[in-house]
Amino acid sequence: MQQITRYANGKRYTCKPATNGVWYIYWSENRRSKRQSTGQKDEASADAFLDEWLKLETAPASVLTCRDIWTMKYPDSDDKASPVHYPGKALIAFFGDKRPCDVTQAMENEYVRKRGVAASTIRLELSLLRSSWNNAVRRRVLSADDLPALDPLPKPSPPRERWLRDDEVEKLIETAEDYIPRIWAFLHVALETGARRTAISELKWSQVDWETGVIHFLPEGAQQSRKRRASVPISKRLRPILEQLYEDRRDDFVIGAGGPVNDGLKRVAMKAGVKRVSPHVLRHTAATRMARRGVPLWLIAKVLGNTIEQVESVYAKHTPDMLVDAVNAISGEAA
């Protein structure tokens, strides 16, 4: 097998391609195996990456800049497809040549002032920068004593509640039917089950039990993750939709095979003139409709695959009827 070997600071570093063709660097640290992607698929580029990476890995902490440390944590951030490309571009332009120990609170405040973007964006960017420092400490190329004393980052703002009115739902469905049929199918399943985007996109006909009238969003044999997938009865409104989709099917997927639905959903929403629409908003709409129409919170939790505590914290305010008898009892007017 092709491989490149280097020795530095008494350690052996081996670089070789994985099954996906990407070259990885392997070494041992405190009797634990470590791995670092080079992001390269040819030997010459991987060799060059290994040399540069070792310079940073073995450099004295006193000379490592924020740019060096960022590259350790996010080696692919120069790629525009990387999720940290744009945050990294802004951070490195400001902090790149400074060592972490040189960063002060006044300096961070100046970055916030000059950046001039939303508070949520600033929080994300600074948390990524601090994460890169902590990564260097964990890898023992930077001492915790070299980290600057900075104020805690502000807590994120609570998300704005958004759920769709009935007229907005109808606009979306009518627009999607002829414009993007796959989104039309997605809208129906999302609004009638409250399931998450990925669970719907990956849903296959083998998971639809026509006899019992239940959709099993967790495939048989699969393990539940933190984002639990529930088994949800097929509603009266959804059943004829599913029967139509089944009759017209071209593959094993209920809404049809394809990539992420986000872009298509945005296009439908824009054409329909409905603002702030996302798969999560559809899930939130389904749950809010159930709560406002008197469905007990514990049943909503079962449909969503959430805990009763999670559902109660978000949707209890939509079920005032549950408290009517309680407040009437204060004056003795309870029925």
Sequence and secondary structure as in RCSB ss.txt:
>XXXX:A:sequence
MQQITRYANGKRYTCKPATNGVWYIYWSENRRSKRQSTGQKDEASADAFLDEWLKLETAPASVLTCRDIWTMKYP
DSDDKASPVHYPGKALIAFFGDKRPCDVTQAMENEYVRKRGVAASTIRLELSLLRSSWNNAVRRRVLSADDLPAL
DPLPKPSPPRERWLRDDEVEKLIETAEDYIPRIWAFLHVALETGARRTAISELKWSQVDWETGVIHFLPEGAQQS
RKRRASVPISKRLRPILEQLYEDRRDDFVIGAGGPVNDGLKRVAMKAGVKRVSPHVLRHTAATRMARRGVPLWLI
AKVLGNTIEQVESVYAKHTPDMLVDAVNAISGEAA
>XXXX:A:secstr
   EEEEETTEEEEEEE TTS EEEEEEETTEEEEEE   SSHHHHHHHHHHHHHHHTS GGG  HHHHHHHH T
TTTSTTSTTHHHHHHHHHHHTTS GGG  HHHHHHHHHHH   HHHHHHHHHHHHHHHHHHHHTTSS GGGS   
               HHHHHHHHHHHHHH HHHHHHHHHHHHH   HHHHHT BGGGEETTTTEEESS TT    
SS   EEE  TTHHHHHHHHHHT SSSBTT S S SHHHHHHHHHHHT  S  HHHHHHHHHHHHHHTT  HHHH
HHHHT  HHHHHHHHGGG GGGGHHHHHGGGT   
